[in-house]
Amino acid sequence: MDLVAELNGIGFTDSEAKVYMVLLRNNPATGYQLSKVSGVPRSMVYEALGRLDARGAVLKSAEAKATLYRPLPPEALLESVKMEHHRKIQSLSSGLSRIYETGSGDFLWVITGETSVVSYAADMIQSAQSELMLVLSDQVLRELQDVVRVAHDRGVRVSALLTGDLELGCGEVAHHPPHESELQELTDNIVVVVDEQEALIANRDEEMSATVTTNRNLVLIARQFIWMELFAQRIYSCLDKDLIAKLNQEDQKVFNGYTPVRGKRVD
């Protein structure tokens, strides 16, 4: 792991990251000693120490002729960073939400990157008023399970087609047959349809990307796909084994992968 790069990610410059990491192993230390060990020029070391001191990442002596430094313990540092980021996020959430207006139009919008896709899906789920139709893989289910359950608990009707082994624990749920998931290339897909108003359809190639739309026709097609999959599994549960045995082997593989639908059906 490149710890300097990771510290860059939470706001440290290269010099600050190098000085802090040297302090973790060599403390207490003077600026001169830190420059010597870290390879950071002395003038830049004192600038870095000043910034680290300002953010509370180092402690410094008050009595010694030459100022000594020691690092804030890593756990305390990370907790401080987490609290500060949380405060900023809360402030931004409030401020940005006040000026945000959802654009209109039946365009197809593309989101790239798994974090952004899952975050947008979570926001859609949180906005649901009456109905959620979902296709979720295990990896995405782990990220969205809590927000789906909260929606269900507030009265949103949830129907989910799961392509992995995990359980959702609420709503009408069916596990998509693994063989059919491979045939339809659903294994790594996400579908979220909210209130028959907006749909997100995502897949993972080299990088996850999603298409989002409020186009009425496309939204209904996405919803109908999920509804038909749940319907097919309900029908399967009523079929006689002798009837299934008359199907060709490829179709039997699909049917044999079905599991009973759990929860209340969606009309």
C-alpha positions in Angstrom: 0.0 0.0 0.0 1.3 3.5 -0.9 0.7 5.3 2.4 1.9 8.6 1.0 -0.8 8.4 -1.7 -3.4 7.4 0.8 -2.5 10.4 3.0 -2.7 12.6 -0.1 -6.3 11.3 -0.4 -7.2 12.9 2.9 -5.6 16.2 2.2 -1.9 15.8 3.1 0.8 17.1 0.7 3.7 14.8 -0.2 5.9 16.6 2.3 3.4 16.5 5.1 2.8 12.8 4.5 6.5 11.9 4.5 7.2 14.0 7.6 4.2 12.5 9.5 5.3 8.9 8.6 8.9 9.5 9.7 7.6 10.9 13.0 5.6 7.7 13.6 8.9 5.8 13.8 11.2 8.6 15.0 9.8 10.7 17.8 10.3 13.0 19.4 12.4 14.7 16.7 13.5 18.2 15.6 12.8 19.6 12.2 16.5 19.1 11.4 16.3 15.4 12.3 13.1 15.0 10.3 14.6 16.6 7.2 17.6 14.3 7.4 15.6 11.1 7.7 12.7 11.9 5.4 14.8 13.5 2.6 12.5 16.5 2.6 14.5 19.8 2.4 14.7 21.6 5.7 12.8 24.7 4.6 9.9 22.5 3.4 10.0 20.4 6.6 9.3 23.4 8.7 6.5 24.4 6.3 5.0 20.9 6.5 5.3 20.9 10.3 3.5 24.2 10.5 0.6 22.8 8.4 0.6 19.6 10.4 0.5 21.6 13.6 -2.4 23.7 12.2 -4.5 20.6 11.5 -3.6 19.1 14.8 -1.6 16.2 13.4 1.5 16.8 15.5 2.3 17.8 19.0 5.2 20.1 19.8 7.3 20.8 22.9 7.1 24.2 24.6 10.2 24.0 26.8 13.2 22.7 24.7 15.6 25.1 23.0 15.0 23.2 19.7 11.3 22.5 19.2 10.6 18.8 19.4 7.7 17.1 17.6 5.8 13.9 17.9 2.8 12.6 15.9 -0.8 12.5 16.9 -1.5 8.7 17.2 -2.8 7.3 13.9 -6.2 6.3 15.3 -6.7 9.8 16.8 -5.6 11.4 13.5 -8.0 9.3 11.4 -10.9 9.9 13.8 -10.2 13.7 13.6 -10.2 13.5 9.8 -13.4 11.5 9.8 -15.2 14.0 12.0 -14.0 16.9 9.9 -15.1 15.3 6.7 -18.4 14.4 8.2 -18.9 18.0 9.3 -18.1 19.3 5.8 -20.3 16.7 4.1 -23.2 17.7 6.4 -22.7 21.3 5.6 -22.4 20.6 1.8 -25.5 18.4 1.8 -27.6 21.1 3.4 -26.2 23.9 1.2 -26.2 22.1 -2.1 -29.6 20.6 -1.6 -31.1 24.0 -1.3 -29.9 25.1 -4.7 -30.4 21.7 -6.5 -33.2 21.5 -9.1 -33.8 18.2 -10.9 -33.7 18.7 -14.6 -36.6 17.7 -16.8 -36.6 15.8 -20.1 -36.5 12.2 -21.3 -32.8 12.1 -21.8 -30.5 9.1 -21.2 -27.9 10.1 -18.6 -24.7 8.1 -18.1 -22.9 7.7 -14.8 -19.4 6.2 -14.6 -17.7 4.6 -11.6 -19.1 2.1 -9.1 -19.1 4.5 -6.1 -21.1 7.1 -8.1 -23.5 4.5 -9.5 -24.2 3.0 -6.2 -24.6 6.4 -4.5 -27.1 7.5 -7.2 -29.0 4.2 -6.8 -29.2 4.8 -3.0 -30.5 8.3 -3.6 -33.2 7.0 -5.9 -34.2 4.4 -3.3 -34.4 7.0 -0.6 -36.7 9.1 -2.7 -39.1 6.3 -3.4 -42.7 7.0 -2.3 -44.7 3.8 -3.3 -42.7 1.2 -5.2 -39.2 -0.2 -5.7 -38.3 -2.8 -8.4 -34.8 -4.0 -8.1 -32.2 -6.3 -9.7 -29.2 -6.6 -7.4 -25.9 -8.6 -7.2 -24.4 -9.6 -3.9 -21.8 -6.9 -4.1 -24.4 -4.1 -4.6 -26.9 -5.7 -2.2 -24.3 -5.3 0.6 -24.1 -1.6 -0.2 -27.9 -1.0 -0.6 -29.5 -3.4 1.8 -30.0 -1.0 4.7 -31.4 1.8 2.6 -33.8 -0.7 0.9 -35.0 -2.0 4.2 -35.6 1.6 5.5 -37.7 2.3 2.4 -39.7 -0.9 3.0 -40.2 0.0 6.7 -41.7 3.3 5.7 -44.3 1.6 3.5 -42.6 1.4 0.1 -43.5 -1.8 -1.8 -40.3 -3.6 -2.6 -39.8 -6.3 -5.3 -36.3 -7.7 -5.8 -34.6 -10.1 -8.2 -31.3 -11.2 -6.6 -28.5 -12.6 -8.8 -26.4 -13.9 -5.9 -26.7 -15.8 -2.7 -27.4 -13.1 -0.1 -30.9 -12.4 1.3 -32.6 -9.0 1.3 -34.9 -9.7 4.2 -37.9 -7.7 3.1 -40.4 -7.4 0.3 -41.1 -9.8 -2.5 -37.8 -11.5 -3.3 -36.7 -14.1 -5.8 -33.2 -15.5 -6.6 -32.5 -15.4 -10.3 -31.3 -18.8 -11.6 -27.5 -18.8 -12.0 -27.6 -20.4 -15.4 -30.1 -17.9 -16.7 -28.2 -15.0 -15.1 -25.2 -16.1 -17.2 -27.2 -16.4 -20.3 -28.8 -13.0 -19.9 -25.5 -11.4 -18.6 -27.2 -10.3 -15.4 -24.6 -11.4 -12.9 -23.0 -8.0 -12.4 -26.0 -5.9 -13.4 -28.1 -3.4 -11.3 -31.6 -2.3 -12.1 -33.5 0.2 -9.9 -37.0 1.4 -10.9 -38.6 3.9 -8.6 -42.4 4.7 -8.5 -42.6 3.9 -12.3 -40.9 7.3 -12.7 -37.2 6.7 -13.0 -34.9 3.8 -13.9 -31.2 3.1 -13.5 -29.6 0.2 -15.4 -26.0 -0.5 -14.7 -23.5 -3.1 -15.8 -19.8 -3.8 -15.1 -17.5 -4.2 -18.0 -14.0 -2.9 -17.3 -15.6 -0.2 -15.1 -19.2 0.1 -13.9 -21.4 2.5 -15.7 -25.1 3.2 -15.6 -27.8 4.7 -17.7 -30.5 6.8 -15.9 -33.7 7.9 -17.5 -37.2 9.2 -16.7 -38.4 8.3 -20.2 -41.8 6.7 -19.6 -41.4 3.9 -22.1 -38.0 2.8 -21.0 -38.9 3.0 -17.3 -41.9 0.7 -18.0 -39.8 -1.7 -20.0 -37.3 -2.0 -17.1 -40.2 -2.5 -14.6 -41.9 -5.1 -16.8 -38.7 -7.1 -17.1 -38.5 -7.4 -13.3 -42.2 -8.1 -13.0 -42.1 -10.8 -15.6 -39.1 -12.5 -13.9 -41.0 -12.6 -10.6 -44.1 -13.8 -12.4 -42.2 -16.6 -14.1 -40.9 -17.9 -10.8 -44.4 -17.8 -9.3 -45.7 -19.9 -12.3 -42.8 -22.3 -12.0 -43.7 -23.1 -8.4 -47.1 -24.3 -9.7 -45.8 -26.5 -12.4 -45.7 -30.3 -12.2 -42.3 -32.0 -12.4 -43.5 -34.2 -15.2 -44.3 -31.2 -17.3 -40.9 -29.6 -16.7 -39.3 -33.0 -17.7 -40.8 -32.5 -21.2 -38.8 -29.4 -21.8 -35.4 -29.5 -23.6 -32.4 -29.7 -21.3 -31.4 -26.1 -21.7 -34.8 -24.9 -20.5 -34.8 -27.4 -17.7 -31.5 -26.0 -16.5 -33.2 -22.6 -16.2 -36.3 -23.9 -14.4 -34.3 -26.0 -12.0 -32.4 -22.9 -10.9 -35.6 -21.2 -9.7 -36.3 -20.7 -6.0 -39.7 -20.0 -4.4 -40.6 -16.3 -4.4 -40.8 -15.0 -0.9 -43.0 -12.1 0.3 -46.1 -10.4 -1.0 -46.6 -10.3 -4.8 -46.6 -7.1 -6.8 -49.4 -6.5 -9.3 
